[in-house]
Amino acid sequence: MSEKVSRILAISPDSRYSPSYLSRFVSTLGKDVFVKQTCYGILIEGDTEVVDDVLSELRKLDPNRMFSKTRAFPLGDKRRCRAQRGSARPGFYFLQKEIELLPFIAKGLECEEDLETAEPIVCKKIEPEKFKKIIDEVVD
């Protein structure tokens, strides 16, 4: 028997996929997992191998704009439930800040992919005097 795991799948704000679409997509996979839709993505809970398979399928949709991390508490845990606590759960504001940065990470990943397929850039040598002049102009 496999260990149970809870994972957060955060979607970059510039992704063309919504949390509701992803939760419906997971249900079409027919895997034995519990999925909860959130404002920032989805939560997935189940056996480790099954959850990993589901995440792998989801990331195929938009690999540079979907990010996953382990969730410390199981879904519905009263220690984390906003309805029980009356306010945002601990860590939510940090997650919110992380999600704001996801479009930049996605852009960086896309640039990295472009670099892997692009022709290498050959830089021309520059004379030391010209280089010094450029530095002086920038610094001043």
N, CA, C and O atoms as CSV, one atom per row, in Angstrom:
chain,resi,resn,atom,element,x,y,z
A,1,MET,N,N,0.842,-1.185,0.000
A,1,MET,CA,C,0.000,0.000,0.000
A,1,MET,C,C,0.884,1.244,0.000
A,1,MET,O,O,1.880,1.316,0.720
A,2,SER,N,N,0.515,2.182,-0.790
A,2,SER,CA,C,1.294,3.398,-0.975
A,2,SER,C,C,0.949,4.444,0.078
A,2,SER,O,O,-0.124,4.413,0.680
A,3,GLU,N,N,1.867,5.358,0.283
A,3,GLU,CA,C,1.660,6.459,1.206
A,3,GLU,C,C,0.763,7.514,0.563
A,3,GLU,O,O,0.854,7.771,-0.637
A,4,LYS,N,N,-0.106,8.125,1.378
A,4,LYS,CA,C,-0.982,9.204,0.897
A,4,LYS,C,C,-0.200,10.513,0.878
A,4,LYS,O,O,0.651,10.757,1.733
A,5,VAL,N,N,-0.504,11.348,-0.111
A,5,VAL,CA,C,0.154,12.638,-0.232
A,5,VAL,C,C,-0.869,13.665,-0.691
A,5,VAL,O,O,-1.799,13.348,-1.432
A,6,SER,N,N,-0.682,14.899,-0.238
A,6,SER,CA,C,-1.486,16.034,-0.705
A,6,SER,C,C,-0.554,16.983,-1.431
A,6,SER,O,O,0.506,17.336,-0.915
A,7,ARG,N,N,-0.945,17.398,-2.627
A,7,ARG,CA,C,-0.115,18.291,-3.435
A,7,ARG,C,C,-0.928,19.508,-3.852
A,7,ARG,O,O,-2.138,19.433,-4.066
A,8,ILE,N,N,-0.228,20.625,-3.959
A,8,ILE,CA,C,-0.804,21.857,-4.482
A,8,ILE,C,C,-0.341,21.987,-5.923
A,8,ILE,O,O,0.853,21.865,-6.200
A,9,LEU,N,N,-1.257,22.231,-6.837
A,9,LEU,CA,C,-0.894,22.556,-8.211
A,9,LEU,C,C,-1.315,24.001,-8.432
A,9,LEU,O,O,-2.500,24.302,-8.574
A,10,ALA,N,N,-0.328,24.888,-8.459
A,10,ALA,CA,C,-0.591,26.310,-8.673
A,10,ALA,C,C,-0.457,26.614,-10.159
A,10,ALA,O,O,0.464,26.135,-10.819
A,11,ILE,N,N,-1.370,27.403,-10.671
A,11,ILE,CA,C,-1.392,27.762,-12.086
A,11,ILE,C,C,-0.950,29.210,-12.226
A,11,ILE,O,O,-1.419,30.085,-11.498
A,12,SER,N,N,-0.059,29.454,-13.153
A,12,SER,CA,C,0.371,30.823,-13.413
A,12,SER,C,C,-0.829,31.647,-13.882
A,12,SER,O,O,-1.653,31.145,-14.646
A,13,PRO,N,N,-0.942,32.895,-13.442
A,13,PRO,CA,C,-2.067,33.733,-13.857
A,13,PRO,C,C,-2.175,33.913,-15.371
A,13,PRO,O,O,-3.257,34.217,-15.874
A,14,ASP,N,N,-1.083,33.734,-16.102
A,14,ASP,CA,C,-1.141,33.889,-17.555
A,14,ASP,C,C,-1.383,32.570,-18.290
A,14,ASP,O,O,-1.264,32.518,-19.514
A,15,SER,N,N,-1.717,31.516,-17.565
A,15,SER,CA,C,-2.046,30.242,-18.195
A,15,SER,C,C,-3.424,30.336,-18.845
A,15,SER,O,O,-4.293,31.074,-18.379
A,16,ARG,N,N,-3.610,29.595,-19.908
A,16,ARG,CA,C,-4.923,29.609,-20.557
A,16,ARG,C,C,-5.885,28.611,-19.907
A,16,ARG,O,O,-7.044,28.511,-20.309
A,17,TYR,N,N,-5.403,27.876,-18.904
A,17,TYR,CA,C,-6.238,26.894,-18.209
A,17,TYR,C,C,-6.716,27.450,-16.878
A,17,TYR,O,O,-5.999,28.186,-16.200
A,18,SER,N,N,-7.936,27.086,-16.517
A,18,SER,CA,C,-8.521,27.538,-15.254
A,18,SER,C,C,-8.524,26.372,-14.261
A,18,SER,O,O,-8.422,25.213,-14.661
A,19,PRO,N,N,-8.641,26.681,-12.977
A,19,PRO,CA,C,-8.747,25.611,-11.988
A,19,PRO,C,C,-9.931,24.680,-12.250
A,19,PRO,O,O,-9.824,23.469,-12.055
A,20,SER,N,N,-11.054,25.240,-12.690
A,20,SER,CA,C,-12.220,24.383,-12.948
A,20,SER,C,C,-11.957,23.428,-14.112
A,20,SER,O,O,-12.378,22.272,-14.071
A,21,TYR,N,N,-11.265,23.904,-15.149
A,21,TYR,CA,C,-10.937,23.023,-16.268
A,21,TYR,C,C,-10.019,21.889,-15.789
A,21,TYR,O,O,-10.222,20.726,-16.137
A,22,LEU,N,N,-9.025,22.238,-15.000
A,22,LEU,CA,C,-8.070,21.220,-14.540
A,22,LEU,C,C,-8.738,20.192,-13.637
A,22,LEU,O,O,-8.433,19.003,-13.729
A,23,SER,N,N,-9.645,20.628,-12.765
A,23,SER,CA,C,-10.327,19.663,-11.899
A,23,SER,C,C,-11.211,18.722,-12.727
A,23,SER,O,O,-11.305,17.532,-12.426
A,24,ARG,N,N,-11.855,19.256,-13.768
A,24,ARG,CA,C,-12.646,18.384,-14.655
A,24,ARG,C,C,-11.736,17.440,-15.440
A,24,ARG,O,O,-12.082,16.279,-15.656
A,25,PHE,N,N,-10.582,17.933,-15.862
A,25,PHE,CA,C,-9.623,17.105,-16.595
A,25,PHE,C,C,-9.170,15.923,-15.731
A,25,PHE,O,O,-9.073,14.793,-16.210
A,26,VAL,N,N,-8.895,16.200,-14.459
A,26,VAL,CA,C,-8.468,15.125,-13.552
A,26,VAL,C,C,-9.566,14.071,-13.431
A,26,VAL,O,O,-9.276,12.876,-13.397
A,27,SER,N,N,-10.816,14.504,-13.366
A,27,SER,CA,C,-11.911,13.535,-13.237
A,27,SER,C,C,-12.025,12.641,-14.468
A,27,SER,O,O,-12.471,11.499,-14.356
A,28,THR,N,N,-11.630,13.139,-15.641
A,28,THR,CA,C,-11.690,12.308,-16.850
A,28,THR,C,C,-10.585,11.265,-16.880
A,28,THR,O,O,-10.665,10.311,-17.653
A,29,LEU,N,N,-9.557,11.424,-16.057
A,29,LEU,CA,C,-8.456,10.458,-16.042
A,29,LEU,C,C,-8.851,9.156,-15.356
A,29,LEU,O,O,-8.207,8.126,-15.562
A,30,GLY,N,N,-9.912,9.194,-14.537
A,30,GLY,CA,C,-10.383,7.986,-13.864
A,30,GLY,C,C,-9.430,7.473,-12.792
A,30,GLY,O,O,-9.412,6.278,-12.500
A,31,LYS,N,N,-8.651,8.354,-12.214
A,31,LYS,CA,C,-7.696,7.961,-11.165
A,31,LYS,C,C,-8.367,8.107,-9.801
A,31,LYS,O,O,-9.283,8.912,-9.631
A,32,ASP,N,N,-7.904,7.324,-8.838
A,32,ASP,CA,C,-8.458,7.342,-7.495
A,32,ASP,C,C,-7.776,8.439,-6.669
A,32,ASP,O,O,-6.929,8.162,-5.819
A,33,VAL,N,N,-8.163,9.686,-6.939
A,33,VAL,CA,C,-7.632,10.836,-6.210
A,33,VAL,C,C,-8.785,11.751,-5.834
A,33,VAL,O,O,-9.845,11.743,-6.461
A,34,PHE,N,N,-8.551,12.532,-4.801
A,34,PHE,CA,C,-9.506,13.563,-4.412
A,34,PHE,C,C,-8.965,14.880,-4.939
A,34,PHE,O,O,-7.794,15.199,-4.735
A,35,VAL,N,N,-9.811,15.649,-5.616
A,35,VAL,CA,C,-9.386,16.920,-6.206
A,35,VAL,C,C,-10.266,18.030,-5.662
A,35,VAL,O,O,-11.489,17.900,-5.603
A,36,LYS,N,N,-9.632,19.119,-5.267
A,36,LYS,CA,C,-10.364,20.286,-4.797
A,36,LYS,C,C,-9.889,21.493,-5.587
A,36,LYS,O,O,-8.690,21.755,-5.686
A,37,GLN,N,N,-10.828,22.213,-6.138
A,37,GLN,CA,C,-10.535,23.428,-6.903
A,37,GLN,C,C,-10.318,24.582,-5.942
A,37,GLN,O,O,-11.045,24.725,-4.959
A,38,THR,N,N,-9.304,25.415,-6.230
A,38,THR,CA,C,-9.028,26.592,-5.402
A,38,THR,C,C,-8.924,27.808,-6.312
A,38,THR,O,O,-9.015,27.700,-7.535
A,39,CYS,N,N,-8.732,28.960,-5.695
A,39,CYS,CA,C,-8.609,30.184,-6.485
A,39,CYS,C,C,-7.287,30.229,-7.260
A,39,CYS,O,O,-7.195,30.946,-8.257
A,40,TYR,N,N,-6.295,29.506,-6.843
A,40,TYR,CA,C,-4.969,29.547,-7.469
A,40,TYR,C,C,-4.621,28.291,-8.256
A,40,TYR,O,O,-3.572,28.240,-8.899
A,41,GLY,N,N,-5.484,27.277,-8.218
A,41,GLY,CA,C,-5.202,26.021,-8.914
A,41,GLY,C,C,-6.062,24.918,-8.357
A,41,GLY,O,O,-7.268,25.086,-8.176
A,42,ILE,N,N,-5.435,23.777,-8.081
A,42,ILE,CA,C,-6.166,22.655,-7.499
A,42,ILE,C,C,-5.306,21.981,-6.436
A,42,ILE,O,O,-4.081,22.098,-6.429
A,43,LEU,N,N,-5.985,21.275,-5.545
A,43,LEU,CA,C,-5.343,20.419,-4.560
A,43,LEU,C,C,-5.653,18.987,-4.955
A,43,LEU,O,O,-6.783,18.669,-5.326
A,44,ILE,N,N,-4.655,18.129,-4.876
A,44,ILE,CA,C,-4.830,16.732,-5.248
A,44,ILE,C,C,-4.340,15.878,-4.088
A,44,ILE,O,O,-3.266,16.118,-3.537
A,45,GLU,N,N,-5.144,14.873,-3.720
A,45,GLU,CA,C,-4.756,13.989,-2.629
A,45,GLU,C,C,-5.015,12.552,-3.025
A,45,GLU,O,O,-6.049,12.241,-3.616
A,46,GLY,N,N,-4.078,11.675,-2.702
A,46,GLY,CA,C,-4.218,10.261,-2.994
A,46,GLY,C,C,-2.897,9.547,-2.782
A,46,GLY,O,O,-1.970,10.096,-2.188
A,47,ASP,N,N,-2.819,8.306,-3.278
A,47,ASP,CA,C,-1.560,7.565,-3.195
A,47,ASP,C,C,-0.481,8.298,-3.982
A,47,ASP,O,O,-0.752,8.879,-5.034
A,48,THR,N,N,0.728,8.265,-3.470
A,48,THR,CA,C,1.834,9.023,-4.057
A,48,THR,C,C,1.998,8.759,-5.548
A,48,THR,O,O,2.119,9.701,-6.330
A,49,GLU,N,N,2.005,7.498,-5.949
A,49,GLU,CA,C,2.219,7.160,-7.367
A,49,GLU,C,C,1.094,7.678,-8.242
A,49,GLU,O,O,1.333,8.166,-9.346
A,50,VAL,N,N,-0.129,7.573,-7.751
A,50,VAL,CA,C,-1.287,8.015,-8.531
A,50,VAL,C,C,-1.269,9.546,-8.670
A,50,VAL,O,O,-1.517,10.081,-9.750
A,51,VAL,N,N,-0.978,10.230,-7.578
A,51,VAL,CA,C,-0.919,11.696,-7.620
A,51,VAL,C,C,0.194,12.135,-8.571
A,51,VAL,O,O,0.007,13.071,-9.348
A,52,ASP,N,N,1.342,11.473,-8.517
A,52,ASP,CA,C,2.441,11.807,-9.434
A,52,ASP,C,C,2.025,11.608,-10.892
A,52,ASP,O,O,2.369,12.418,-11.752
A,53,ASP,N,N,1.287,10.533,-11.171
A,53,ASP,CA,C,0.802,10.294,-12.541
A,53,ASP,C,C,-0.154,11.400,-12.984
A,53,ASP,O,O,-0.067,11.886,-14.111
A,54,VAL,N,N,-1.063,11.795,-12.096
A,54,VAL,CA,C,-2.024,12.850,-12.422
A,54,VAL,C,C,-1.289,14.165,-12.686
A,54,VAL,O,O,-1.590,14.862,-13.655
A,55,LEU,N,N,-0.329,14.504,-11.827
A,55,LEU,CA,C,0.433,15.737,-12.018
A,55,LEU,C,C,1.205,15.718,-13.328
A,55,LEU,O,O,1.320,16.738,-14.007
A,56,SER,N,N,1.728,14.562,-13.673
A,56,SER,CA,C,2.451,14.425,-14.940
A,56,SER,C,C,1.527,14.702,-16.126
A,56,SER,O,O,1.916,15.385,-17.073
A,57,GLU,N,N,0.317,14.175,-16.072
A,57,GLU,CA,C,-0.656,14.411,-17.142
A,57,GLU,C,C,-1.074,15.880,-17.208
A,57,GLU,O,O,-1.221,16.443,-18.293
A,58,LEU,N,N,-1.264,16.491,-16.049
A,58,LEU,CA,C,-1.654,17.895,-16.014
A,58,LEU,C,C,-0.554,18.792,-16.577
A,58,LEU,O,O,-0.833,19.712,-17.345
A,59,ARG,N,N,0.670,18.530,-16.202
A,59,ARG,CA,C,1.781,19.388,-16.641
A,59,ARG,C,C,2.005,19.293,-18.148
A,59,ARG,O,O,2.595,20.198,-18.739
A,60,LYS,N,N,1.553,18.228,-18.769
A,60,LYS,CA,C,1.657,18.122,-20.230
A,60,LYS,C,C,0.814,19.200,-20.917
A,60,LYS,O,O,1.126,19.613,-22.034
A,61,LEU,N,N,-0.247,19.654,-20.255
A,61,LEU,CA,C,-1.128,20.663,-20.848
A,61,LEU,C,C,-0.414,22.004,-21.020
A,61,LEU,O,O,-0.542,22.656,-22.057
A,62,ASP,N,N,0.324,22.402,-20.012
A,62,ASP,CA,C,0.978,23.716,-20.013
A,62,ASP,C,C,2.196,23.643,-19.079
A,62,ASP,O,O,2.159,24.182,-17.973
A,63,PRO,N,N,3.262,22.985,-19.517
A,63,PRO,CA,C,4.381,22.655,-18.616
A,63,PRO,C,C,5.079,23.849,-17.981
A,63,PRO,O,O,5.612,23.726,-16.877
A,64,ASN,N,N,5.092,24.984,-18.637
A,64,ASN,CA,C,5.803,26.134,-18.083
A,64,ASN,C,C,4.943,26.989,-17.165
A,64,ASN,O,O,5.436,27.963,-16.596
A,65,ARG,N,N,3.676,26.647,-17.009
A,65,ARG,CA,C,2.778,27.482,-16.218
A,65,ARG,C,C,2.037,26.720,-15.122
A,65,ARG,O,O,1.076,27.236,-14.551
A,66,MET,N,N,2.474,25.502,-14.826
A,66,MET,CA,C,1.877,24.724,-13.745
A,66,MET,C,C,2.991,24.255,-12.825
A,66,MET,O,O,3.971,23.652,-13.261
A,67,PHE,N,N,2.817,24.546,-11.537
A,67,PHE,CA,C,3.856,24.252,-10.564
A,67,PHE,C,C,3.238,23.531,-9.376
A,67,PHE,O,O,2.163,23.897,-8.901
A,68,SER,N,N,3.926,22.511,-8.908
A,68,SER,CA,C,3.395,21.686,-7.838
A,68,SER,C,C,4.342,21.665,-6.643
A,68,SER,O,O,5.563,21.715,-6.788
A,69,LYS,N,N,3.745,21.589,-5.470
A,69,LYS,CA,C,4.531,21.386,-4.266
A,69,LYS,C,C,3.689,20.611,-3.257
A,69,LYS,O,O,2.461,20.586,-3.333
A,70,THR,N,N,4.373,19.990,-2.324
A,70,THR,CA,C,3.705,19.193,-1.306
A,70,THR,C,C,2.926,20.094,-0.357
A,70,THR,O,O,3.379,21.179,0.007
A,71,ARG,N,N,1.771,19.631,0.027
A,71,ARG,CA,C,0.953,20.333,1.018
A,71,ARG,C,C,1.144,19.604,2.342
A,71,ARG,O,O,1.064,18.376,2.392
A,72,ALA,N,N,1.392,20.336,3.394
A,72,ALA,CA,C,1.745,19.733,4.679
A,72,ALA,C,C,0.581,19.005,5.356
A,72,ALA,O,O,0.796,18.037,6.085
A,73,PHE,N,N,-0.626,19.459,5.122
A,73,PHE,CA,C,-1.776,18.882,5.806
A,73,PHE,C,C,-2.730,18.264,4.792
A,73,PHE,O,O,-2.818,18.737,3.659
A,74,PRO,N,N,-3.450,17.202,5.189
A,74,PRO,CA,C,-4.428,16.615,4.273
A,74,PRO,C,C,-5.591,17.573,4.015
A,74,PRO,O,O,-5.840,18.495,4.792
A,75,LEU,N,N,-6.284,17.341,2.928
A,75,LEU,CA,C,-7.435,18.179,2.603
A,75,LEU,C,C,-8.497,18.044,3.696
A,75,LEU,O,O,-8.730,16.954,4.218
A,76,GLY,N,N,-9.132,19.163,4.031
A,76,GLY,CA,C,-10.184,19.160,5.036
A,76,GLY,C,C,-9.686,19.171,6.468
A,76,GLY,O,O,-10.493,19.110,7.395
A,77,ASP,N,N,-8.389,19.246,6.673
A,77,ASP,CA,C,-7.823,19.265,8.023
A,77,ASP,C,C,-8.273,20.541,8.741
A,77,ASP,O,O,-8.054,21.639,8.231
A,78,LYS,N,N,-8.890,20.415,9.902
A,78,LYS,CA,C,-9.446,21.561,10.618
A,78,LYS,C,C,-8.373,22.549,11.072
A,78,LYS,O,O,-8.674,23.720,11.305
A,79,ARG,N,N,-7.137,22.095,11.198
A,79,ARG,CA,C,-6.060,23.009,11.586
A,79,ARG,C,C,-5.753,24.014,10.486
A,79,ARG,O,O,-5.189,25.074,10.758
A,80,ARG,N,N,-6.121,23.694,9.235
A,80,ARG,CA,C,-5.835,24.567,8.097
A,80,ARG,C,C,-7.068,25.163,7.455
A,80,ARG,O,O,-6.963,26.087,6.648
A,81,CYS,N,N,-8.221,24.655,7.797
A,81,CYS,CA,C,-9.462,25.058,7.128
A,81,CYS,C,C,-9.816,26.500,7.469
A,81,CYS,O,O,-9.924,26.859,8.641
A,82,ARG,N,N,-9.992,27.312,6.456
A,82,ARG,CA,C,-10.328,28.726,6.639
A,82,ARG,C,C,-11.674,28.894,7.331
A,82,ARG,O,O,-11.854,29.814,8.129
A,83,ALA,N,N,-12.619,28.008,7.027
A,83,ALA,CA,C,-13.946,28.088,7.646
A,83,ALA,C,C,-13.850,27.889,9.162
A,83,ALA,O,O,-14.597,28.512,9.917
A,84,GLN,N,N,-12.948,27.037,9.600
A,84,GLN,CA,C,-12.766,26.787,11.029
A,84,GLN,C,C,-11.964,27.897,11.694
A,84,GLN,O,O,-12.229,28.262,12.840
A,85,ARG,N,N,-10.984,28.434,10.973
A,85,ARG,CA,C,-10.075,29.429,11.545
A,85,ARG,C,C,-10.660,30.838,11.503
A,85,ARG,O,O,-10.372,31.655,12.377
A,86,GLY,N,N,-11.480,31.127,10.492
A,86,GLY,CA,C,-12.065,32.455,10.369
A,86,GLY,C,C,-11.196,33.443,9.621
A,86,GLY,O,O,-11.559,34.613,9.506
A,87,SER,N,N,-10.070,33.008,9.114
A,87,SER,CA,C,-9.188,33.893,8.352
A,87,SER,C,C,-8.378,33.052,7.369
A,87,SER,O,O,-8.507,31.829,7.328
A,88,ALA,N,N,-7.549,33.720,6.585
A,88,ALA,CA,C,-6.706,33.007,5.631
A,88,ALA,C,C,-5.789,32.047,6.388
A,88,ALA,O,O,-5.320,32.355,7.483
A,89,ARG,N,N,-5.545,30.908,5.804
A,89,ARG,CA,C,-4.718,29.913,6.475
A,89,ARG,C,C,-3.261,30.365,6.506
A,89,ARG,O,O,-2.825,31.132,5.647
A,90,PRO,N,N,-2.515,29.891,7.493
A,90,PRO,CA,C,-1.089,30.231,7.539
A,90,PRO,C,C,-0.402,29.793,6.247
A,90,PRO,O,O,-0.621,28.681,5.766
A,91,GLY,N,N,0.401,30.643,5.708
A,91,GLY,CA,C,1.111,30.323,4.473
A,91,GLY,C,C,0.413,30.792,3.214
A,91,GLY,O,O,1.016,30.793,2.141
A,92,PHE,N,N,-0.859,31.196,3.322
A,92,PHE,CA,C,-1.583,31.591,2.116
A,92,PHE,C,C,-0.982,32.837,1.488
A,92,PHE,O,O,-0.872,32.916,0.265
A,93,TYR,N,N,-0.594,33.801,2.294
A,93,TYR,CA,C,-0.064,35.047,1.733
A,93,TYR,C,C,1.276,34.805,1.036
A,93,TYR,O,O,1.596,35.463,0.047
A,94,PHE,N,N,2.048,33.863,1.559
A,94,PHE,CA,C,3.304,33.498,0.895
A,94,PHE,C,C,3.005,32.828,-0.443
A,94,PHE,O,O,3.638,33.140,-1.452
A,95,LEU,N,N,2.042,31.910,-0.453
A,95,LEU,CA,C,1.640,31.250,-1.694
A,95,LEU,C,C,1.118,32.269,-2.696
A,95,LEU,O,O,1.407,32.176,-3.889
A,96,GLN,N,N,0.359,33.231,-2.220
A,96,GLN,CA,C,-0.171,34.285,-3.093
A,96,GLN,C,C,0.976,35.055,-3.753
A,96,GLN,O,O,0.910,35.361,-4.943
A,97,LYS,N,N,2.012,35.364,-2.998
A,97,LYS,CA,C,3.173,36.082,-3.541
A,97,LYS,C,C,3.918,35.201,-4.546
A,97,LYS,O,O,4.373,35.689,-5.580
A,98,GLU,N,N,4.043,33.911,-4.247
A,98,GLU,CA,C,4.687,32.991,-5.185
A,98,GLU,C,C,3.940,32.964,-6.521
A,98,GLU,O,O,4.559,32.954,-7.585
A,99,ILE,N,N,2.630,32.953,-6.458
A,99,ILE,CA,C,1.815,32.874,-7.668
A,99,ILE,C,C,1.977,34.134,-8.516
A,99,ILE,O,O,1.949,34.055,-9.744
A,100,GLU,N,N,2.147,35.289,-7.882
A,100,GLU,CA,C,2.396,36.526,-8.627
A,100,GLU,C,C,3.684,36.433,-9.454
A,100,GLU,O,O,3.800,37.077,-10.497
A,101,LEU,N,N,4.637,35.644,-8.995
A,101,LEU,CA,C,5.923,35.514,-9.685
A,101,LEU,C,C,5.919,34.468,-10.797
A,101,LEU,O,O,6.842,34.431,-11.611
A,102,LEU,N,N,4.906,33.630,-10.841
A,102,LEU,CA,C,4.886,32.528,-11.809
A,102,LEU,C,C,4.968,32.970,-13.273
A,102,LEU,O,O,5.627,32.280,-14.050
A,103,PRO,N,N,4.342,34.077,-13.701
A,103,PRO,CA,C,4.514,34.479,-15.104
A,103,PRO,C,C,5.982,34.758,-15.461
A,103,PRO,O,O,6.404,34.491,-16.586
A,104,PHE,N,N,6.756,35.293,-14.511
A,104,PHE,CA,C,8.175,35.552,-14.767
A,104,PHE,C,C,8.960,34.240,-14.890
A,104,PHE,O,O,9.851,34.109,-15.729
A,105,ILE,N,N,8.608,33.281,-14.040
A,105,ILE,CA,C,9.259,31.971,-14.106
A,105,ILE,C,C,8.913,31.291,-15.425
A,105,ILE,O,O,9.780,30.699,-16.068
A,106,ALA,N,N,7.646,31.375,-15.828
A,106,ALA,CA,C,7.221,30.783,-17.100
A,106,ALA,C,C,7.994,31.399,-18.265
A,106,ALA,O,O,8.444,30.686,-19.162
A,107,LYS,N,N,8.144,32.717,-18.249
A,107,LYS,CA,C,8.890,33.398,-19.316
A,107,LYS,C,C,10.343,32.931,-19.333
A,107,LYS,O,O,10.910,32.698,-20.400
A,108,GLY,N,N,10.943,32.795,-18.153
A,108,GLY,CA,C,12.316,32.299,-18.077
A,108,GLY,C,C,12.444,30.893,-18.629
A,108,GLY,O,O,13.411,30.586,-19.326
A,109,LEU,N,N,11.474,30.029,-18.325
A,109,LEU,CA,C,11.507,28.665,-18.843
A,109,LEU,C,C,11.369,28.647,-20.367
A,109,LEU,O,O,12.024,27.859,-21.048
A,110,GLU,N,N,10.510,29.527,-20.892
A,110,GLU,CA,C,10.356,29.607,-22.346
A,110,GLU,C,C,11.642,30.103,-23.002
A,110,GLU,O,O,12.032,29.608,-24.059
A,111,CYS,N,N,12.296,31.074,-22.381
A,111,CYS,CA,C,13.567,31.573,-22.921
A,111,CYS,C,C,14.620,30.474,-22.901
A,111,CYS,O,O,15.413,30.350,-23.835
A,112,GLU,N,N,14.629,29.682,-21.843
A,112,GLU,CA,C,15.588,28.570,-21.744
A,112,GLU,C,C,15.354,27.567,-22.872
A,112,GLU,O,O,16.307,27.070,-23.472
A,113,GLU,N,N,14.082,27.268,-23.161
A,113,GLU,CA,C,13.770,26.353,-24.260
A,113,GLU,C,C,14.231,26.933,-25.593
A,113,GLU,O,O,14.756,26.210,-26.440
A,114,ASP,N,N,14.036,28.243,-25.779
A,114,ASP,CA,C,14.473,28.890,-27.007
A,114,ASP,C,C,15.985,28.824,-27.146
A,114,ASP,O,O,16.504,28.627,-28.245
A,115,LEU,N,N,16.693,28.988,-26.035
A,115,LEU,CA,C,18.158,28.934,-26.072
A,115,LEU,C,C,18.657,27.546,-26.446
A,115,LEU,O,O,19.665,27.412,-27.139
A,116,GLU,N,N,17.953,26.514,-25.990
A,116,GLU,CA,C,18.378,25.145,-26.290
A,116,GLU,C,C,18.271,24.837,-27.778
A,116,GLU,O,O,19.043,24.031,-28.296
A,117,THR,N,N,17.328,25.463,-28.469
A,117,THR,CA,C,17.121,25.175,-29.882
A,117,THR,C,C,17.732,26.229,-30.796
A,117,THR,O,O,17.815,26.023,-32.007
A,118,ALA,N,N,18.156,27.345,-30.238
A,118,ALA,CA,C,18.672,28.450,-31.052
A,118,ALA,C,C,20.125,28.208,-31.458
A,118,ALA,O,O,20.855,27.433,-30.840
A,119,GLU,N,N,20.499,28.895,-32.503
A,119,GLU,CA,C,21.895,28.874,-32.923
A,119,GLU,C,C,22.728,29.586,-31.859
A,119,GLU,O,O,22.272,30.569,-31.274
A,120,PRO,N,N,23.934,29.106,-31.605
A,120,PRO,CA,C,24.769,29.786,-30.618
A,120,PRO,C,C,25.110,31.207,-31.067
A,120,PRO,O,O,25.340,31.459,-32.250
A,121,ILE,N,N,25.138,32.114,-30.120
A,121,ILE,CA,C,25.468,33.515,-30.406
A,121,ILE,C,C,26.990,33.657,-30.363
A,121,ILE,O,O,27.634,33.284,-29.383
A,122,VAL,N,N,27.542,34.194,-31.424
A,122,VAL,CA,C,28.977,34.417,-31.484
A,122,VAL,C,C,29.216,35.914,-31.272
A,122,VAL,O,O,28.784,36.745,-32.070
A,123,CYS,N,N,29.902,36.232,-30.198
A,123,CYS,CA,C,30.179,37.634,-29.881
A,123,CYS,C,C,31.485,38.057,-30.540
A,123,CYS,O,O,32.456,37.302,-30.592
A,124,LYS,N,N,31.477,39.269,-31.034
A,124,LYS,CA,C,32.685,39.824,-31.624
A,124,LYS,C,C,33.554,40.395,-30.519
A,124,LYS,O,O,33.049,40.848,-29.491
A,125,LYS,N,N,34.851,40.373,-30.733
A,125,LYS,CA,C,35.764,40.973,-29.769
A,125,LYS,C,C,35.618,42.481,-29.830
A,125,LYS,O,O,35.340,43.054,-30.884
A,126,ILE,N,N,35.809,43.105,-28.695
A,126,ILE,CA,C,35.706,44.553,-28.617
A,126,ILE,C,C,37.044,45.093,-28.087
A,126,ILE,O,O,37.675,44.506,-27.208
A,127,GLU,N,N,37.430,46.191,-28.638
A,127,GLU,CA,C,38.693,46.810,-28.224
A,127,GLU,C,C,38.564,47.319,-26.787
A,127,GLU,O,O,37.514,47.844,-26.416
A,128,PRO,N,N,39.611,47.174,-25.972
A,128,PRO,CA,C,39.546,47.610,-24.572
A,128,PRO,C,C,39.180,49.087,-24.413
A,128,PRO,O,O,38.445,49.445,-23.493
A,129,GLU,N,N,39.689,49.948,-25.303
A,129,GLU,CA,C,39.386,51.376,-25.189
A,129,GLU,C,C,37.891,51.627,-25.409
A,129,GLU,O,O,37.277,52.424,-24.699
A,130,LYS,N,N,37.317,50.946,-26.392
A,130,LYS,CA,C,35.891,51.102,-26.681
A,130,LYS,C,C,35.056,50.582,-25.502
A,130,LYS,O,O,34.047,51.182,-25.132
A,131,PHE,N,N,35.486,49.474,-24.929
A,131,PHE,CA,C,34.789,48.887,-23.789
A,131,PHE,C,C,34.827,49.842,-22.596
A,131,PHE,O,O,33.817,50.031,-21.919
A,132,LYS,N,N,35.976,50.437,-22.342
A,132,LYS,CA,C,36.121,51.401,-21.249
A,132,LYS,C,C,35.200,52.599,-21.472
A,132,LYS,O,O,34.592,53.096,-20.524
A,133,LYS,N,N,35.093,53.066,-22.717
A,133,LYS,CA,C,34.232,54.188,-23.049
A,133,LYS,C,C,32.760,53.862,-22.762
A,133,LYS,O,O,32.019,54.694,-22.237
A,134,ILE,N,N,32.359,52.658,-23.110
A,134,ILE,CA,C,30.982,52.222,-22.860
A,134,ILE,C,C,30.707,52.194,-21.359
A,134,ILE,O,O,29.648,52.631,-20.908
A,135,ILE,N,N,31.667,51.677,-20.585
A,135,ILE,CA,C,31.509,51.624,-19.133
A,135,ILE,C,C,31.381,53.025,-18.568
A,135,ILE,O,O,30.510,53.291,-17.740
A,136,ASP,N,N,32.243,53.915,-19.014
A,136,ASP,CA,C,32.214,55.299,-18.531
A,136,ASP,C,C,30.867,55.967,-18.831
A,136,ASP,O,O,30.352,56.715,-18.000
A,137,GLU,N,N,30.295,55.706,-20.009
A,137,GLU,CA,C,29.007,56.299,-20.383
A,137,GLU,C,C,27.888,55.749,-19.491
A,137,GLU,O,O,26.988,56.490,-19.096
A,138,VAL,N,N,27.943,54.479,-19.183
A,138,VAL,CA,C,26.886,53.862,-18.380
A,138,VAL,C,C,26.979,54.298,-16.935
A,138,VAL,O,O,25.962,54.561,-16.293
A,139,VAL,N,N,28.193,54.376,-16.419
A,139,VAL,CA,C,28.397,54.726,-15.013
A,139,VAL,C,C,28.050,56.191,-14.757
A,139,VAL,O,O,27.492,56.520,-13.710
A,140,ASP,N,N,28.368,57.054,-15.684
A,140,ASP,CA,C,28.113,58.499,-15.487
A,140,ASP,C,C,26.682,58.826,-15.572
A,140,ASP,O,O,26.305,59.989,-15.430
